[in-house]
Amino acid sequence: MNSAFLKYLVALLLFGSNGFVASHILLASNEIVFFRTLIGSAFLLLLFVITKGRPQIPANRKHFLYLLLSGAAMGACWLVLFEAYVRVGVGISTLIYYCGPVIVMALSPFIFHEKLSAVKIIGMVIVLAGMLLINGSAASESGLTKGLFYAILSAVFYAVLVISSKKARSITGLENAMYQLGASFLTVFLFTLAKQGVHFGSIAENLLPILMIGIVNTGVGCYLYFSSIQKLSVGTVSICGYLEPLSAVIFSVILLGESLSLMQILGGILIIGGAVFAESASRRSGQHQVLGNGLRQKNDA
């Protein structure tokens, strides 16, 4: 249990440092995501072959299609999220992005026929208030920018990712991550191909951080994440998962020199606090499972 918990925490911190590592890659945001998904999916495929994994596609075609959809949503999510990093900063983008799980919770009565308790509703209202504080503060300074729009859109794609992952419940662990990341790479590849063809910025000058975000943050991070969550309780995975957005904000302030206004800090506290409050209530009622089997199920990614 201690070993699994340590792996889980390291994975969350790696995911939380994505914005910091990406800030050292002097490429367009879609190019960063392209190399991240390419290298990460190749790493997981190699790991899957080494561990002699057995694909479950023939027996789970419907779940496999849901998993491909979740991977496509993850690719789209990362595309807009990394663009939001550039436009409005890692801290604000991450906090808005983490409204995604609450969107899933709000839709769960209609999609998964789960009961929406009063405590969950209170938690969602708290998160919504936090999001309004962050967006309102940022919009008052520079208007409703494309950056804020991209950050909100990333939360929507995140919700699609989680919902699709939950429907692919029979495909778990490393295989889940491998298929998701492969589908996300295909999505990003098609987007990049349509946008700019096969022309990229200088790869040689950015090789080290590219390898870092592809192999370490994505490949190793996903391996640690999926090799640990099956050995931890649902409550531990759900609640401790919010270390990722918290660490991302801390890294953005300390390492990137980003600043948050008092209203934005309060908004961040409300988002994380409200989400944890709702998660705790769901765990106690026994009605909530980990949000998603995919890369961003914490979330979650």
Beta strands, then each sheet from edge to edge (+ up, - down):
end
